[in-house]
Amino acid sequence: MFPTEHETSTPIHYRTLIGFVQHTDRILADGFVPNEVDILYSYTPTIGLDEHLVRLGKQLYGIQELPGHHIFRRRWKDFFRYTSVIVFLIDLCELCDGAFYTGHLKNKTTAIFEELVKNEHLKNVGFILFFNKKDAFDEQSRGFDFKQLASNVRSAEEALAFYRTSFTAISPKRSYHHVVSLLDAPNLGNIVTESLNRIFQYNAQIITSV
């Protein structure tokens, strides 16, 4: 999905990796239930560049995980030229945060996505959008007043649909949406493969029509 380029991982990644390695037996045991420390590790922010090789079916993909902090977003453009697909994560819990409506989170995520869609280097790139943390969203949305989002939105389901529509409007033909909880997504490989096939088929049609 991204070109392969080496960059040294930061100590925070090392600490996270060691934390999981030290507790491998417990984590892999039947009936494992994550404790508070496990959950904190899973939400460790990305700092620096993470690289992965992932095989889906017969295809091997190079994936580069880029941090979302505004300081690191300045470097995103360095990776755009040879990118074929972007996986864009959206935190659904933002919808239950007051800052999403009046503070620093207002229009932030949609603005970042729109900037990517309009980037000249990404004009032929497909987007896989993961509306993530659905499980946490279900918990936090109970009793939340979503009329702040739109006057006709009265439930968490309507809020989620409204939010997804705002991303569809930005890129109606090049984006593929999935609502997930990435900490518990056993079918994730099939989801990604299906989206990749649709993206590549769409790109092939564009090339053929030119």
N, C-alpha and C positions, 0 to 999 in steps of 0.2 A: 504494500500500500504506500509505503514511503521508501526512498532510497536508503541503502545501508551506509551509515557513517558512524565512526566510533567516537564516543566522548566518555570520559571517565564519570562513573556514577558517584554520587555524593554520599557522604557518611550516613545520611538519614535512610537511604535505600539499604545500605549495609545493615544498619541496626534492625530495620524491618525484616529483612531476609533472615538474619540470625534469630530474631524473635520467633519466626515460624519454624525454622529448622530445629530449634531447641524443644519445640512442643509438637513435633511431627506425629509421634505416637498418639498423643492425646487428640490431636485434630483429626487423625484418620480413623480413630476408634468409632465403632458403631454407637449411635446415640449421642455423638458429640454435640454439645451446646456451647456456643462461644461465650466467653466471659467478657467483662468490660475491657480488659486489656486487649483481647483478640479483636474486638470491635474497633478500638482506637487504632490498632495497627492497620486494619483494613481501610481506614479512612485517612491514612497518612498521605499528605499532599505530594504530588509529583514535583520533584525539584531536579533540574537538570534533564538529561535525555535518557529515556529507557528504550532499549531495543529488544525486539522479540522476533523469532522466526516461528510462524504458525502454519501447520499443514492442515488444509481443509480439502478432503478428498485426495485428488492427485496433485493439487496445486500447493506450492510453497510460497507464502507471502512474508515479505519483510515489513514489520510494523514498527513505527517509531512513536512512542508516547511522549507528547509534548505537554509541558505544564500550562495550566490555564491562568496563572497569575498575570496581572497586567504587565509586570516587568518582563516576564518571559515571552509574553505574546508579541513583543517587539521583534523577537527572533523567528517567529513562525514563518515569515516570508522566505527565510533561507532554505526552507524545506519544500516549498511549493512547486518548484519547476518540474520535478520528476514524480510528482504525486499523482496517483490514479484514483484513489478513493480516500475520503476523509470520514472517520468515525467520530461523531460529535456527541459528547455526553451532556445531558441536560438534567440538572438536579431538580426533581419535582418538588422537593421540600421547600424550595424557594417560594412556591405559591402560598406557603403557610407562614411566611416571614414578613413582618411588617415593613422591612426595608425594601421588599419587592414592590411595594406600592408607593412608598414615599421617600425611600432612602437610596443608598448606593446601589441596590440591586435593580432599581426601576429601569426596565427596558434593556438591561445590561446584556443578557444572554441572547436575545433576539438581535440586538445591534451587532454583537460579535459574529453571529451566524450570517447576517446580511452582508457584513464586510467580507467574509470569506466567499460568499456566493458571487459577489461583484468583482472579486480579484481577477485580473486578466490572466494570471497563470493558472487559475482554477476553472476556467470557463468550460472545460470538457471533463471536469471531475465530478464524480457522483458522491453523494453524502448519505451515510447511514446514521440516522439520529436515534440515539438511545435515550428515551425519557426514563431516567434511572431512579432508583430508590422508591419504587412503587409501594413496597411494604411499609416503609417509614412514612410515606405520604398518606397512606390509608390511616395510620395511627394519628398523625398530627392534624389531619384535616377534619377530624370529628369536632363538630361545633364551630368550625372556623367560618367567618363571614366572607364568602367569596364574591359578594356584591361589589367589593372594592375592585375586582377584576373587570366586571361588567354588570350593569344593573339587572340584566336578565339571567345571570348565573346564580343558581340557588343551591348547588350541591357540588361535592368534590368531583363527581363524574363529569358534570357540565364544565367545571373549571378546567379539568384535564383536556376535554375535547376542545374547549376554547383556546387553550394554550397551544395545543398541537396545530390547530388551524392557523394560528399566527405564523408558525414556521412553514407550513404548507404554502401560505401566501407568498413567502419570500422565495421559495424554490419549489414550484409545483411539479416540475418534471424530473428534477435531478436528485430528489431526496426521498428516502425510504425510512419510515418511522416504525419504531417498536417501543412499547411500554414494558419495562423490565425491572427486575431487582437483580443486579449483576452478582450479588452475593449468593443468590439462589436461582441460577438460570441454567438448568441441565440441558436445555435445548438450544443454547446459545450458538453452537457451531452451525446447526442447521439454519438458524435465523440469519446468520451472517452470510453463509453460502448462498442462500436464496436471494438475498439483497445484492450480493456481488454478481450473481448471474444476470439479474435484471439490469444492473448498471452496465455490465459489459455488452449485453444485448442491445441496450439503448444506444451505447456508443457506436456499436457496429452499424446500426441503422443510420446514425448520423453520418458516418464515414461513407456509407453506400450511397446516400442521397446527395452527397456533395459532388 
